[in-house]
Amino acid sequence: MQPGANGGHFKGFALQRRFTFVTTNDQSSDGGINYRQTQWVNSHAIATLQLKSDIGPRDGIDNTSYILRSSMLGSWLTGAPDVLRNPSWRLHLSLYKTRQRPLLRGANVYHILPMPDGVNYDGMQYYNRELKKGSVLLFKPSANASGGDSILVPLKGLARTLKYQLEFQDRTGLNALVTGAQLMDVGLHVTGMLGSQASEIVWITEVGSDTAVA
């Protein structure tokens, strides 16, 4: 069952037990901010894979990777087959199918930053304890964002004594092996978020408590 019209009043616990997903928001002209706002609110109560994105970039207008990463926060309708001619579409669809979607099934969802406001940093953290993997999807909508080109954001839900490998999708020079205590007490430090519509995906993998840095 898929109620239309952005879900609207159909969203609720009674129907949640009966539908596979609900169209959350299909507003694309704002770079995905409206969708991320709706996702941020609804994911407090509804499983993230039941919240579907219909948004996508418009050729020559939108920052493709930025808006595609917005779609990776839940279920994702990719659109017409011809979009797959775009290399960024192909990359992000592969990342979603092989890395993000598997961990979303059963993942804990953490609202690590305030609700998106279209200016300041926003983002979500997911962690699947069964798979021992997680992700952080981070967005910087505007060059006027507080903090400038870097952000330090504490993570949640990790084991303090375990170590986690951080793998940055874009800024690979920031890859690191750190403890859960560092990530929760000090925070995840992301730099090089230049200009507007900057984004990053940080993949998190638990590697144990006695693993040395390579």
N, C-alpha and C positions, 0 to 999 in steps of 0.2 A: 504494500500500500504506500502510495506517495501523495500525500496531500500537497496541493500546489499553492500558488500565491504566497511564496516565502514562508509557508508553514502557518503563519498568523496564529489564529486562535486554535488551530489544530494541535499545536504543541502542548503536551501535557502527559502526565504519567499514565493515564488510562490508555491513550492511543500509542504511547511509546512502546507499550507491550505488544502492539499489533503491527506497527509499521517498521519497515526495514530502514528507511531513511526519510528525511523531510528536507525539502528545499529550504535552506536557511536564509539565503539572500542572494539575489542575482544582480546586484548593482556593481557594475564594473568601472564606471567612469571616474571613480574616486581613487583608483589604484588599490582597491581591495579593503580600504579602511572601514567602509560600512559593513562589509562581510565580517571582518575581524571583530568589529564591535558586537555584532550579533552572535558570533561564535563565542566571544569572551563571556557574554552574559549567559547564554544558554548552556554552555559547557559546565556551569556550576551544578546543573541538575540532570542534563541529558547526556548520554554517552556520545563521545565526540564523533564516532563513526555513524551515528544516526543524524548528524548535522551535515548536509551536503552543500557543496559549493558549485555554483554554475558559472562563476566568474572566469574571465580569461583576458589576456592582453589583446589590444587592437593593434594590428600591424602598423609600425611606424609611429605609434603614438605613445604606447605604454612601455615602461621598463619591464621586459618580459620575465626575467627571473624573479623580480620583486613580486609581481602579481601572481605568478604561478606558485610561489611559496606560500602565499596567502591561502591558495586552494588546498595545500597539503595539510591544513589543520584538521581536516575531517574527511568525509567521503567526497569524491571529486568526479564531476561530470566533465569530461575532457573536451567535448564539442565535436565538430565535424572532423572526419579523417584527414582532411587536407592540412590541418594545423600541424600534423606530424612531420611536415616538410621542414618545419622550423627546428633547428638543432636544440634550442633551449627547451622547447616543448618535449622533445624526445628524451633529453637528459632528465628533466624533472619528472616526467612520467615514469622513467626507469627508477629514479630515486624513490618515488612514492611507492611503486609496486614492490620493490625489493627491500627497502629499508624503513620507510615511514609507516606504511599501512600495516605490515606485520606487527610492529611494536604498538600501534594504536589499539589493536585488539587486546583488551585487558590492561591497558596502560593506566596508570594514575595520571591525572591532569593537574598541573600546577599553574596558577595565575601569578607568575613571578613579577609582572609589571602591571601598572594600572591599566584600566580600560583605554583602548586606543582613542586618541583625541585629534589625530591628523597632523600633529606637530612633533610631539615627543616620542621617544622610544616606546615600542610595545612589543610583546612577545609572549610565547607560551613554552612551558616545559612539559615533556611527557616522559614517563619512566615505567617500563614494563619489568616487574621484578622476576617474572618467570623467565623471560629471555635475557635478563641482566643487561638490558640495553635501553637507551633513551635518546631523546633529541631536544634541542632548544631551537626554536625558530624565532629569529629576532628581526625587527623591522625598525628602520629610521625613516619616517615619512618626509621630514623636512630638514633642510640645512640649518634651520633655527632651533633644532631640538636641544633641550637642556643637556649639558654634558659634552656637546660638540661632537667630535669624531670618535669618541670612545665611551664605553659604558662599563660599569662594574655592577653586576646584578647577582645577588645571592640565589642559589638554587635550593631546592627542597627535596625531601623524601629519599635522600641517599644515606648510606651507612657511613658513619663517621670514620671508622677505622679502615675501610676498604679504599682501594685505589681505583681510579677511573681514567681510562684513556679518552682524551678529548680530541676529536678529529673535525677540523674546520673544513667545510665544503669549499670555501673560496680562499680564506686567509690561512693557508696551510702552515705558514711560519708560526702560527699561534698554537699549533698542536702541542699537547702536553700530557703528562701523566701526573695526576694530582689526587689528593685524598678527598673523601667526602666531606671531612671537616673543613678543609680549605674552601671547597666550593660552596658550602652552606654558611660558614662564618665570615669569610672574606668575600667570596663571590667569583663568578665567571667574568673574566676581564676580556672584553672584545675591543680591539682598536682598528683603525683604518676604515671606519664607516664614513666615507667621504660623501659630502654633498647631500642631496635629497634622494629619496627612494633607494636607500642602501639597505642591504639585507644580508643575513648569514644564517646558515644551518650548522649547528654544532652537534655531532653525533657522539653519544656517550656510551662507553662500553666498560662494564665492570671487569677488572682484571685481577682481583684478589688483594690480599693484605700484605703479601711478601714479595711482590714483583718489583724488581729493580728497574730503574729508568734505563732504557736501551741507549 
